[in-house]
Amino acid sequence: MEKDSTERVGANGDIFGHRLKQLTDEEKQRLENQNSRLIPEAKAAKLEREARRHWDIFYKRNETKFFRDRHWTTREFQELINFDPEQQIVYLELGCGVGNMVFPLVEEGFSNFYFYACDFSPRAVEFVKANKLYNESKMKAFTADLTTDDLFENIAEGCVDIASLIFVLSAIQPSSWPQVARVAFRALAPGGILLFRDYGRYDMAQLRFKPGHKIADNFYMRQDGTSGRARKTIH
């Protein structure tokens, strides 16, 4: 599929690329059909108020079986391994789920890491703490809403060397993304790194939604009541 590509150079010389998928006529029609019946504002507001409950129900139903452990992160993010092995690293996973990223790093022997792991769902955090690899001397898991400032009830500002947002923003109302970015920035120490990965705009996960599921641009209600993009098992 052809894509429009643009690049810009940041003040520090970093190159930022942007690629936008070129839609076929069929795909454009699918998106137009989604707009034919939107989620009413009152229902969307109710979904937002009850988001934590829906995520807890999701984890109650699926436990730790839905998302696969992310053994690909050290391959995709060289920043995880480009440091002195004797250096003490503070790592924060924003939106940790049941620990599918943290625990593979523990298994790979990242003994010089201290792990913070937070999630919106208390039940997900309970599963993290119940994992046999959870070690309170090397890890702290807690509940946090990234659209507020309550993260800093559990960690100090500016203490994190590496933070991650992996398939998290797509589950959050787009209007709250600037707040999430501010929270992540405040958590990072000077020179800290934020690792990011998420769904591409107009991928099949988005195009599969039927009318009656769209809340806002690029934001949808799933069948189970959680919001975001179409969910799939993450390899």
Legacy VTK file of the C-alpha trace (Angstrom):
# vtk DataFile Version 3.0
C-alpha trace
ASCII
DATASET POLYDATA
POINTS 235 float
0.000 0.000 0.000
1.441 3.391 -0.983
2.027 5.959 1.729
2.673 9.685 1.807
5.999 10.337 3.521
7.356 13.540 5.003
10.394 14.281 7.150
11.512 17.132 9.335
14.687 17.759 11.284
14.446 18.718 14.953
16.499 21.411 16.658
18.953 18.792 17.938
19.347 17.166 14.535
16.924 14.295 15.100
14.991 13.286 11.986
11.248 12.784 12.378
9.414 10.844 9.689
5.675 10.775 9.030
3.999 8.228 6.785
0.283 8.341 6.044
-1.412 5.397 4.388
-3.099 6.065 1.060
-6.625 4.679 1.344
-8.395 2.720 -1.354
-11.944 3.685 -2.303
-13.233 0.698 -0.323
-11.309 1.758 2.778
-12.561 5.328 2.458
-16.109 3.961 2.297
-15.556 1.910 5.438
-14.449 5.024 7.321
-17.411 6.959 5.958
-19.752 4.202 7.092
-18.335 4.468 10.602
-19.378 8.131 10.641
-22.970 7.239 9.736
-23.741 6.219 13.334
-21.544 7.585 16.116
-21.656 6.780 19.832
-23.959 9.394 21.440
-22.154 11.901 23.669
-23.991 10.740 26.798
-22.993 7.127 26.187
-19.402 8.137 25.409
-19.239 10.085 28.688
-20.596 7.054 30.571
-17.985 4.805 28.957
-15.284 7.247 30.052
-16.577 7.288 33.642
-16.736 3.497 33.762
-13.505 2.811 31.877
-11.675 1.361 34.885
-14.529 -1.068 35.587
-14.566 -2.256 31.981
-10.815 -2.867 32.021
-11.122 -4.761 35.302
-13.833 -6.927 33.738
-11.566 -7.511 30.730
-8.761 -8.783 32.977
-11.183 -10.790 35.116
-12.342 -12.567 31.960
-8.949 -13.000 30.279
-6.612 -13.043 33.300
-3.022 -13.207 31.970
-3.881 -15.172 28.838
-4.774 -12.489 26.258
-1.579 -10.589 25.469
1.557 -12.562 24.774
4.804 -11.670 26.507
6.787 -9.093 24.530
10.078 -10.838 23.928
10.768 -8.532 20.979
11.416 -5.333 22.924
15.218 -5.584 23.213
15.347 -6.244 19.459
13.087 -3.314 18.568
14.402 -0.863 21.179
18.185 -0.836 21.246
17.973 1.820 23.968
17.189 -0.992 26.411
20.634 -2.509 25.940
22.825 0.473 25.023
24.194 1.242 28.465
26.922 0.143 30.854
25.699 -3.149 32.425
26.906 -1.882 35.789
24.775 1.254 35.517
21.674 1.315 37.692
18.613 1.980 35.515
15.137 3.011 36.667
12.533 1.768 34.213
8.847 2.728 34.177
6.201 0.916 32.164
3.209 3.180 31.683
0.182 0.950 31.103
1.826 -2.334 32.085
-1.212 -4.615 31.810
-0.238 -7.905 33.428
3.496 -7.341 32.956
3.990 -8.658 29.426
6.948 -6.327 28.864
8.454 -6.124 32.344
8.717 -9.834 33.075
10.486 -10.786 29.817
13.130 -8.186 30.750
13.431 -9.782 34.194
13.839 -13.194 32.544
16.561 -11.816 30.268
18.582 -10.876 33.335
18.187 -7.096 33.555
19.378 -7.270 37.145
20.602 -3.656 37.167
17.064 -2.379 36.469
14.607 -1.222 39.092
11.130 -1.614 37.590
8.088 0.559 38.143
4.943 -0.817 36.493
1.584 0.955 36.562
-1.796 0.319 35.022
-5.287 1.809 35.050
-6.803 -1.530 36.099
-6.345 -2.630 39.741
-6.987 -6.221 38.680
-4.138 -6.058 36.131
-1.822 -4.784 38.866
-2.900 -7.674 41.096
-1.848 -10.096 38.357
1.554 -8.376 38.136
2.069 -8.748 41.874
0.968 -12.400 41.756
3.547 -13.293 39.087
6.275 -15.615 40.401
8.904 -13.226 38.994
7.605 -10.261 40.978
10.250 -9.181 43.475
9.390 -6.308 45.801
13.063 -5.446 46.235
13.436 -4.879 42.476
9.968 -3.856 41.361
6.950 -1.798 42.363
3.556 -2.221 40.689
0.722 0.199 41.339
-2.485 1.619 39.932
-2.351 4.949 38.103
-4.554 6.949 35.746
-2.252 8.550 33.175
-4.865 11.189 32.360
-4.338 12.621 35.879
-1.257 13.320 37.993
-1.719 10.429 40.433
1.351 8.614 39.039
3.421 10.875 41.295
1.790 9.474 44.394
4.054 6.457 43.845
7.162 7.783 42.107
9.134 11.004 42.287
9.281 13.343 39.329
12.467 13.126 37.285
13.575 9.742 38.622
13.099 7.529 35.539
15.839 6.695 33.032
13.654 4.743 30.571
9.857 4.854 30.295
7.604 3.062 27.840
4.164 3.590 26.297
3.532 0.395 24.346
0.037 0.069 22.816
-1.286 2.452 25.486
-2.240 5.749 23.828
-4.631 3.948 21.471
-6.678 2.943 24.536
-6.933 6.533 25.794
-9.223 9.320 24.608
-7.142 11.356 22.094
-7.999 14.607 23.875
-6.044 13.266 26.887
-2.868 12.443 24.952
-1.159 15.786 25.767
-1.701 15.121 29.482
-0.221 11.612 29.163
2.801 13.092 27.355
3.252 15.650 30.151
3.096 12.903 32.800
5.700 10.827 30.944
7.969 13.867 30.522
7.725 14.779 34.209
8.649 11.226 35.209
11.824 11.184 33.112
15.188 12.288 34.427
17.197 14.742 32.274
18.338 12.776 29.243
15.768 10.072 29.904
14.232 8.057 27.071
10.596 7.315 26.236
9.959 4.158 24.194
6.760 4.305 22.155
4.863 1.921 19.929
1.212 1.768 18.892
-1.176 0.937 16.089
-0.841 2.713 12.750
-3.643 4.982 11.623
-6.026 3.348 9.146
-4.708 -0.174 9.708
-7.113 -3.116 9.551
-7.698 -2.920 13.300
-9.325 0.461 12.712
-11.009 -0.258 9.392
-12.858 -3.308 10.751
-15.088 -1.263 13.070
-18.759 -1.154 12.085
-21.135 1.825 12.433
-22.189 2.397 16.022
-18.712 1.970 17.551
-16.964 5.265 16.785
-16.575 7.700 19.705
-14.203 10.254 18.144
-11.563 10.426 15.429
-9.436 7.280 15.691
-11.178 6.232 18.914
-13.789 3.506 19.236
-15.847 1.400 21.629
-14.988 -2.294 21.565
-17.528 -5.072 22.027
-16.443 -5.602 25.652
-17.039 -1.959 26.615
-13.395 -0.908 26.685
-12.394 1.957 24.421
-9.609 2.414 21.912
-8.712 0.529 18.769
-9.589 -3.041 17.766
-7.660 -5.308 20.090
-5.586 -8.255 19.001
-3.156 -10.551 20.738
0.165 -8.729 20.820
3.122 -10.918 19.847
LINES 1 236
235 0 1 2 3 4 5 6 7 8 9 10 11 12 13 14 15 16 17 18 19 20 21 22 23 24 25 26 27 28 29 30 31 32 33 34 35 36 37 38 39 40 41 42 43 44 45 46 47 48 49 50 51 52 53 54 55 56 57 58 59 60 61 62 63 64 65 66 67 68 69 70 71 72 73 74 75 76 77 78 79 80 81 82 83 84 85 86 87 88 89 90 91 92 93 94 95 96 97 98 99 100 101 102 103 104 105 106 107 108 109 110 111 112 113 114 115 116 117 118 119 120 121 122 123 124 125 126 127 128 129 130 131 132 133 134 135 136 137 138 139 140 141 142 143 144 145 146 147 148 149 150 151 152 153 154 155 156 157 158 159 160 161 162 163 164 165 166 167 168 169 170 171 172 173 174 175 176 177 178 179 180 181 182 183 184 185 186 187 188 189 190 191 192 193 194 195 196 197 198 199 200 201 202 203 204 205 206 207 208 209 210 211 212 213 214 215 216 217 218 219 220 221 222 223 224 225 226 227 228 229 230 231 232 233 234
